[in-house]
């Protein structure tokens, strides 16, 4: 538990600019875990003030992803009956609905001398930036409008000249703040840009809106990605200028991955197609797996336990154990973790997960017969231990539904020949025709092995062609699993057809 006299309130504040990526999921998850662990509130706020990047449907996607991963929020927008509604004491939670609030505080800052009107054109700003780059200087506003007298400002406003409102950053000294992960951070004020607070379209920038909302929504802890660390001194200055207490800052380490081409460790970003949470879900990773895996990207329980339920993560998560070093996104580890969850699933639950993939691949139909349901239950039972992702069910089992075309020569065991293979398959056909024992994996296995032993046959020369004749593949489940799933009638049909193919080459 985190010791704090005030009720802990945290927020996840995504922008509706596209899909929810892995970094955003980790931010949401850590905020959720910290809030639940401390009986606090988890607020969802939508930061949509950059209208040029707004993507239709992105808000619905954010809500959908959080729902799928069971990260339930206490306040904010909710999707009910296809409509967005907002609930909580701090409505509205969508920033584009709060413009009057931001403009009020921007005006207050101007009146107090902590912000100023800037009338510089885009062309002038581009020229200033170009010269700074040529001289290898930091690219930042040169402060031309910072000392305009009141009369000039009033005249420009009266003439409706386009303007922005900028933060008047102190030109001397330093800005310090404490971060729970990185400790004390110090920035030289002369290197902090006079950040635009209100844009020419009247919308606030992220920097003003986030500070105003975090105060008004009583946010006690700001848990976000390390990429926001360089912006934090601007936020700290704003908190101080407005006379508001600073929240506790907690900046999470970057998430890196290994580039499959160069082998170099690079930063994961939205530009990569493999970072969307929805994509991982569609590709057969379970929500439980993603929560578990993402929780470990920057935090360690300090135990040997690797598989955690969401309730266990709430119990074990420790905000003080978040690491500084970058986290490495390891797809192999993610697949292994997913396989552990799949192995623990009941067969019925796994069937529910697998069916959409089988239906999409046209291997089964929506309305299954009793026989088809029984067959799928068998398939899932023998496949469960080998699955890394639910989506693999199609590739792992398609041959159960339709025998693939194959070269009959692959039925010949490496230490055998065509004649022996034909004899073995012929004998097995006769054997299964009269077999009246239990059609179970164990029953079939005992009977076939007894037959092999009585005949003094080599196991490889018998079981290899039997397995391939049933599956049409060089690699597949064992012959007894195949026989059990396919049933006696279908098994006999496949063995006969395979034998005929072999005879005719």
GUDOGU-386748 format. One line per field, with one value per residue (C-alpha): residue number from 1; x, y, z. Coordinates in Angstrom, 1 decimal, decimal comma, m for minus. Layout:
BEGIN
resi <- [NUM;...]
u <- [X;...]
v <- [Y;...]
w <- [Z;...]
END
This chain:
BEGIN
resi <- [1;2;3;4;5;6;7;8;9;10;11;12;13;14;15;16;17;18;19;20;21;22;23;24;25;26;27;28;29;30;31;32;33;34;35;36;37;38;39;40;41;42;43;44;45;46;47;48;49;50;51;52;53;54;55;56;57;58;59;60;61;62;63;64;65;66;67;68;69;70;71;72;73;74;75;76;77;78;79;80;81;82;83;84;85;86;87;88;89;90;91;92;93;94;95;96;97;98;99;100;101;102;103;104;105;106;107;108;109;110;111;112;113;114;115;116;117;118;119;120;121;122;123;124;125;126;127;128;129;130;131;132;133;134;135;136;137;138;139;140;141;142;143;144;145;146;147;148;149;150;151;152;153;154;155;156;157;158;159;160;161;162;163;164;165;166;167;168;169;170;171;172;173;174;175;176;177;178;179;180;181;182;183;184;185;186;187;188;189;190;191;192;193;194;195;196;197;198;199;200;201;202;203;204;205;206;207;208;209;210;211;212;213;214;215;216;217;218;219;220;221;222;223;224;225;226;227;228;229;230;231;232;233;234;235;236;237;238;239;240;241;242;243;244;245;246;247;248;249;250;251;252;253;254;255;256;257;258;259;260;261;262;263;264;265;266;267;268;269;270;271;272;273;274;275;276;277;278;279;280;281;282;283;284;285;286;287;288;289;290;291;292;293;294;295;296;297;298;299;300;301;302;303;304;305;306;307;308;309;310;311;312;313;314;315;316;317;318;319;320;321;322;323;324;325;326;327;328;329;330;331;332;333;334;335;336;337;338;339;340;341;342;343;344;345;346;347;348;349;350;351;352;353;354;355;356;357;358;359;360;361;362;363;364;365;366;367;368;369;370;371;372;373;374;375;376;377;378;379;380;381;382;383;384;385;386;387;388;389;390;391;392;393;394;395;396;397;398;399;400;401;402;403;404;405;406;407;408;409;410;411;412;413;414;415;416;417;418;419;420;421;422;423;424;425;426;427;428;429;430;431;432;433;434;435;436;437;438;439;440;441;442;443;444;445;446;447;448;449;450;451;452;453;454;455;456;457;458;459;460;461;462;463;464;465;466;467;468;469;470;471;472;473;474;475;476;477;478;479;480;481;482;483;484;485;486;487;488;489;490;491;492;493;494;495;496;497;498;499;500;501;502;503;504;505]
u <- [0,0;1,2;1,1;m0,7;m3,2;m5,3;m7,3;m5,2;m6,5;m4,8;m5,7;m5,1;m5,4;m5,0;m5,4;m7,9;m5,3;m5,3;m5,0;m4,1;m0,5;1,5;3,0;m0,4;m1,6;1,2;0,4;m3,3;m2,4;0,0;m2,5;m5,2;m3,1;m1,9;m5,4;m7,0;m4,2;m4,7;m8,5;m8,2;m9,9;m8,9;m10,0;m10,2;m9,7;m9,6;m7,1;m8,4;m7,3;m5,0;m7,9;m5,5;m4,7;m8,2;m9,2;m12,9;m13,7;m10,4;m12,3;m14,6;m11,4;m9,9;m13,0;m13,2;m9,6;m9,9;m13,1;m11,5;m8,6;m10,9;m9,2;m12,4;m12,3;m14,3;m14,9;m14,8;m16,5;m18,3;m19,8;m23,4;m25,8;m23,6;m23,5;m20,7;m21,8;m19,8;m20,0;m18,2;m17,9;m15,5;m17,5;m16,7;m13,7;m13,2;m10,9;m12,5;m15,6;m13,5;m12,2;m13,7;m11,9;m8,5;m9,0;m10,0;m6,7;m4,7;m6,1;m5,3;m1,7;m1,5;m2,9;m0,3;2,5;3,2;2,1;1,9;0,4;2,6;1,7;4,7;3,8;4,6;7,1;9,0;9,1;10,4;13,1;14,1;14,3;16,3;18,9;19,1;19,7;22,4;24,2;23,7;21,6;18,5;15,4;13,1;11,1;13,4;11,0;10,3;6,7;7,5;8,1;5,5;3,9;0,2;m0,7;0,8;m0,9;m4,2;m3,9;m3,0;m5,9;m8,3;m7,1;m7,8;m4,3;m3,7;m2,0;m1,1;m0,6;2,9;4,2;6,7;9,4;11,8;15,0;17,3;17,8;16,6;13,3;13,5;11,0;11,1;10,2;9,5;11,6;14,3;14,7;15,4;15,4;16,9;16,4;18,1;15,4;17,2;16,8;13,1;11,0;8,2;5,6;2,5;m0,5;m3,4;m3,1;m4,3;m7,5;m8,4;m7,6;m5,1;m2,0;m1,4;0,8;m1,9;m4,8;m3,1;m2,0;m5,5;m7,3;m4,9;m5,5;m9,3;m9,7;m7,6;m5,0;m2,5;m0,1;0,9;2,0;3,1;5,8;9,4;8,9;7,0;9,9;11,3;7,9;7,5;9,4;6,9;4,1;5,9;6,2;2,5;1,5;3,7;2,4;m1,2;m0,5;m1,4;0,3;2,4;1,3;3,8;5,4;6,2;7,8;7,9;10,9;10,9;9,8;12,4;12,4;14,9;14,8;14,4;16,5;19,4;19,4;19,6;17,6;15,2;12,3;8,8;6,6;3,2;4,7;5,2;2,3;3,0;2,3;m1,4;m3,1;m6,0;m3,6;m2,2;m5,7;m6,7;m3,6;m4,6;m3,0;m5,3;m6,2;m4,9;m1,6;m1,2;m1,9;0,6;3,3;2,9;3,1;6,6;7,8;9,5;8,4;9,4;7,7;11,0;9,8;10,2;6,5;5,9;2,2;m0,1;m3,8;m5,0;m6,0;m2,5;m1,0;m3,1;m1,7;2,0;2,5;4,9;5,2;8,6;10,0;9,6;13,0;14,9;16,3;14,5;12,2;12,7;9,6;10,4;7,9;9,2;8,5;5,0;4,2;5,5;3,4;0,4;0,9;0,9;m2,5;m3,8;m2,6;m4,6;m7,8;m10,7;m11,5;m14,8;m13,3;m10,5;m13,2;m14,9;m11,6;m10,8;m14,2;m14,0;m10,7;m12,1;m15,2;m13,3;m11,1;m14,2;m13,2;m16,5;m19,8;m21,5;m24,1;m22,4;m23,9;m23,4;m20,9;m18,9;m18,8;m17,5;m14,8;m13,7;m13,5;m11,1;m9,1;m8,7;m7,8;m4,8;m3,7;m3,9;m0,4;1,2;m0,6;1,2;m1,6;m5,2;m4,9;m2,6;m5,5;m6,3;m2,8;m2,4;m5,7;m6,9;m6,1;m8,7;m11,4;m10,1;m7,2;m4,7;m3,2;0,2;2,9;2,3;6,0;6,3;4,5;7,6;9,6;13,3;14,3;11,6;10,5;7,3;6,5;6,7;4,7;1,9;1,9;1,7;m1,1;m3,1;m2,7;m3,8;m6,9;m7,9;m7,0;m9,2;m12,1;m12,5;m11,3;m14,1;m12,3;m12,7;m12,1;m9,9;m6,3;m5,2;m7,4;m6,2;m2,6;m2,6;m4,2;m2,0;1,2;0,2;m0,4;3,1;4,7;2,9;4,0;7,5;7,2;9,5;7,5;8,8;7,8;4,3;3,4;5,0;2,9;m0,2;0,3;1,0;m1,9;m4,2;m2,9;m1,2;1,7;5,2;4,7;1,4;0,0;0,7;m1,2;m3,3;m4,5;m5,4;m7,3;m9,2;m10,3;m11,1;m13,1;m13,1;m15,0;m13,0;m9,7;m10,4;m11,4;m8,2;m5,9;m7,5;m7,2;m3,6;m2,8;m4,3;m2,2;0,9;0,1;m0,5;2,9]
v <- [0,0;3,5;5,8;9,0;11,1;11,9;9,4;8,2;9,2;8,3;8,6;7,0;9,8;8,5;10,5;9,1;9,2;5,5;2,1;1,4;0,3;m1,8;1,3;2,7;m0,6;m0,7;2,9;2,0;m1,3;0,3;3,1;0,5;m1,7;1,2;2,5;m0,8;m1,7;1,5;1,6;4,7;5,9;5,0;7,9;7,6;11,0;11,5;14,0;15,0;18,7;18,0;17,8;17,3;13,8;12,8;9,4;8,5;5,4;5,6;6,5;3,4;1,3;2,6;1,7;m1,7;m2,6;m1,6;m3,7;m6,7;m6,6;m6,1;m2,8;m1,2;2,5;4,4;7,7;8,9;8,1;4,7;3,0;1,9;0,7;2,1;5,6;7,4;8,6;10,2;9,4;10,9;14,1;15,8;15,7;16,2;13,9;14,6;17,6;19,0;19,7;21,7;24,5;27,3;26,0;26,0;29,5;30,8;29,6;30,7;34,2;34,1;33,2;36,2;38,6;37,4;37,8;34,1;33,8;36,1;36,6;35,7;37,1;35,6;34,1;30,5;31,8;33,8;30,8;28,6;31,1;31,3;27,5;27,3;29,7;27,9;24,6;26,2;27,5;24,2;25,8;24,3;25,0;27,1;30,3;33,4;35,4;38,2;38,8;38,2;41,8;43,5;46,4;46,3;48,9;46,8;43,7;45,4;46,9;43,5;41,8;44,6;44,0;40,3;39,3;35,6;34,7;31,9;32,1;31,1;30,1;32,6;30,3;31,8;32,7;32,1;29,3;25,7;23,7;20,7;17,9;14,5;11,4;8,1;6,1;8,6;10,5;14,3;15,7;19,2;21,2;24,5;27,1;28,7;25,4;25,1;26,5;29,1;26,4;27,3;26,9;28,0;27,5;29,9;27,8;28,4;24,8;24,2;22,2;19,1;20,9;23,3;20,9;18,1;20,4;22,0;18,7;16,9;19,6;19,9;16,1;15,8;13,5;12,6;10,4;10,8;7,5;7,8;6,9;8,2;10,1;12,7;13,3;16,2;17,9;17,6;20,8;22,8;21,2;21,8;25,5;25,6;23,9;26,5;29,5;28,5;27,9;24,3;21,4;19,1;15,6;12,7;11,9;8,4;8,0;4,4;3,1;2,9;m0,4;m1,7;m4,6;m6,4;m5,5;m8,7;m7,4;m5,6;m7,4;m4,0;m3,0;m0,2;1,6;0,3;2,9;3,5;3,4;m0,3;m2,5;m5,0;m2,9;m2,6;m4,4;m5,3;m7,1;m9,2;m10,2;m11,0;m13,1;m15,4;m13,9;m13,9;m10,7;m12,4;m13,0;m9,5;m8,1;m10,5;m9,9;m6,1;m5,8;m7,3;m4,7;m2,5;m4,2;m7,4;m9,1;m10,1;m13,7;m16,7;m16,6;m15,7;m16,3;m13,8;m13,3;m9,7;m10,1;m11,3;m8,4;m6,0;m7,8;m8,0;m4,8;m2,4;1,1;1,4;m1,5;0,0;m0,1;2,7;0,5;0,1;m3,0;m5,4;m6,7;m10,4;m12,1;m15,6;m14,9;m13,6;m16,8;m19,0;m17,1;m17,4;m21,2;m21,4;m19,8;m22,0;m25,2;m24,1;m23,6;m25,9;m27,7;m26,0;m22,5;m23,3;m24,5;m21,1;m19,4;m21,6;m21,8;m18,2;m19,1;m22,5;m20,8;m18,0;m20,6;m22,5;m25,6;m25,7;m24,0;m21,8;m24,3;m27,5;m30,9;m33,0;m35,2;m32,1;m30,7;m34,0;m34,0;m30,5;m31,3;m34,2;m32,0;m29,3;m31,9;m33,3;m29,9;m27,9;m28,7;m27,6;m24,3;m21,0;m18,9;m19,6;m18,6;m21,6;m23,9;m23,7;m24,6;m27,3;m29,1;m28,4;m32,0;m33,3;m31,8;m32,5;m34,8;m32,7;m33,8;m35,3;m37,3;m40,9;m41,6;m39,7;m42,7;m44,8;m44,9;m44,1;m47,7;m49,3;m49,6;m49,3;m53,0;m53,3;m50,0;m51,4;m54,6;m52,8;m50,6;m53,5;m55,5;m52,5;m52,0;m55,6;m55,2;m52,1;m53,6;m56,3;m54,3;m54,2;m52,8;m49,3;m46,5;m44,5;m43,4;m46,0;m48,8;m48,3;m47,9;m51,1;m53,1;m51,8;m52,3;m55,8;m56,5;m55,1;m57,2;m60,4;m59,8;m58,9;m55,7;m52,7;m49,9;m47,2;m49,2;m49,5;m46,4;m43,9;m44,9;m45,2;m41,7;m40,1;m42,0;m40,4;m36,9;m36,5;m34,8;m35,7;m33,8;m34,3;m35,6;m39,3;m42,0;m43,0;m39,5;m39,2;m42,5;m41,4;m38,1;m39,2;m42,2;m45,7;m45,1;m42,0;m43,6;m46,6;m44,5;m42,4;m45,4;m47,1;m44,1;m43,5;m47,1;m46,9;m43,7;m45,6;m48,6;m46,5;m44,7]
w <- [0,0;m0,8;2,3;1,4;3,5;0,4;m1,5;m4,4;m7,8;m11,1;m14,7;m18,0;m20,6;m24,2;m27,4;m29,9;m32,7;m33,7;m32,1;m28,5;m28,5;m26,0;m24,3;m23,7;m22,3;m19,8;m18,7;m18,3;m16,5;m14,0;m13,2;m12,7;m10,5;m8,3;m7,9;m7,0;m4,7;m2,7;m2,8;m5,1;m8,2;m11,8;m14,1;m17,9;m19,6;m23,4;m24,6;m28,0;m28,3;m31,4;m33,9;m36,8;m35,5;m34,4;m35,8;m36,1;m34,0;m32,0;m28,8;m29,2;m29,7;m26,5;m24,5;m26,2;m25,5;m21,8;m21,5;m23,1;m20,7;m17,7;m16,8;m15,4;m14,8;m12,2;m14,0;m17,6;m20,8;m21,1;m24,2;m23,5;m26,1;m28,8;m27,3;m25,4;m22,0;m19,2;m15,5;m12,6;m10,5;m12,9;m16,2;m18,9;m19,3;m23,0;m23,3;m26,5;m24,3;m21,7;m23,9;m21,8;m18,7;m20,4;m21,9;m18,4;m16,9;m19,8;m19,4;m15,7;m16,5;m18,9;m16,3;m13,7;m16,2;m16,4;m20,0;m23,0;m26,4;m29,4;m32,8;m34,7;m38,1;m39,1;m41,6;m39,0;m36,6;m39,4;m40,1;m36,5;m36,3;m39,5;m38,2;m34,8;m36,6;m38,8;m35,7;m33,8;m31,2;m29,4;m31,4;m29,3;m29,5;m29,3;m27,1;m29,6;m28,3;m24,7;m23,8;m26,0;m24,2;m23,3;m25,9;m28,7;m27,5;m27,2;m30,7;m32,2;m30,5;m31,7;m35,2;m34,9;m35,6;m35,2;m32,0;m29,6;m25,8;m24,6;m21,2;m19,8;m18,5;m16,0;m17,9;m14,9;m12,4;m12,6;m12,3;m10,1;m9,4;m7,9;m9,9;m8,0;m10,6;m11,5;m8,3;m8,4;m11,9;m12,7;m15,8;m16,7;m17,3;m20,2;m22,1;m21,5;m24,4;m23,9;m24,7;m26,6;m24,2;m26,4;m30,2;m32,8;m33,3;m29,6;m28,6;m25,7;m26,2;m24,2;m21,7;m20,5;m20,6;m18,8;m15,9;m15,5;m15,7;m13,3;m10,7;m11,2;m11,3;m8,1;m9,6;m7,0;m9,1;m12,7;m14,1;m17,7;m20,2;m20,0;m23,3;m21,2;m18,8;m20,9;m20,9;m17,1;m16,2;m18,2;m16,3;m13,0;m13,8;m14,6;m11,3;m9,5;m11,4;m10,8;m7,1;m7,2;m5,4;m7,6;m8,0;m7,6;m11,0;m12,0;m15,5;m16,8;m18,8;m22,5;m24,2;m26,7;m29,1;m31,2;m34,8;m36,8;m39,7;m38,0;m34,7;m33,0;m29,9;m31,0;m29,4;m30,1;m31,6;m33,1;m36,6;m36,3;m37,3;m34,5;m31,4;m31,6;m28,7;m30,9;m33,3;m30,5;m29,4;m33,0;m33,4;m30,6;m27,4;m24,4;m22,5;m19,3;m21,1;m22,3;m18,8;m17,2;m19,9;m20,1;m16,2;m16,4;m18,9;m16,3;m13,1;m11,3;m8,4;m6,9;m6,8;m9,2;m10,1;m13,7;m14,2;m12,5;m12,6;m12,6;m8,9;m8,2;m10,0;m7,9;m4,8;m5,8;m7,8;m6,1;m7,6;m5,9;m7,9;m11,3;m12,9;m14,7;m17,4;m20,7;m20,9;m23,7;m25,5;m26,1;m28,4;m27,6;m23,9;m24,7;m26,7;m23,9;m21,3;m23,5;m23,8;m20,0;m19,9;m22,7;m20,8;m17,8;m19,7;m19,5;m22,7;m23,0;m22,6;m25,1;m27,6;m27,2;m28,0;m31,0;m32,7;m34,3;m36,0;m37,2;m38,5;m40,2;m42,0;m43,2;m41,4;m39,4;m39,6;m37,1;m36,0;m35,0;m34,8;m31,7;m33,6;m34,7;m31,2;m29,9;m32,6;m31,9;m28,2;m29,0;m31,3;m28,7;m26,0;m28,0;m29,3;m26,1;m24,9;m28,1;m28,7;m28,2;m29,6;m30,1;m33,8;m34,3;m34,0;m37,7;m38,9;m36,2;m36,9;m40,5;m41,6;m39,2;m41,2;m44,7;m45,6;m47,6;m50,9;m50,4;m52,1;m51,1;m51,0;m47,7;m46,1;m46,6;m43,5;m44,0;m43,0;m45,1;m48,7;m50,8;m50,6;m46,8;m46,4;m48,6;m46,6;m43,3;m44,4;m45,9;m42,6;m40,6;m42,7;m42,0;m38,4;m37,9;m39,8;m37,2;m34,2;m31,6;m28,6;m27,1;m29,6;m27,2;m27,5;m24,9;m26,2;m29,8;m28,8;m26,7;m29,5;m32,3;m30,3;m29,4;m33,1;m33,9;m31,2;m32,3;m35,9;m34,9;m37,0;m36,6;m35,0;m37,4;m40,5;m39,1;m37,2;m39,6;m42,7;m40,4;m39,1;m42,5;m44,2;m41,6;m41,6;m45,0;m43,2;m42,2;m38,9;m37,0;m33,8;m33,0;m34,9;m31,9;m31,3;m35,0;m35,0;m31,8;m33,2;m36,8;m35,6;m37,1;m40,3;m41,4;m40,3;m42,5;m45,4;m45,2;m44,8;m47,8;m50,1;m49,0;m49,8;m53,2;m53,9;m52,9;m55,0;m58,1;m58,1]
END
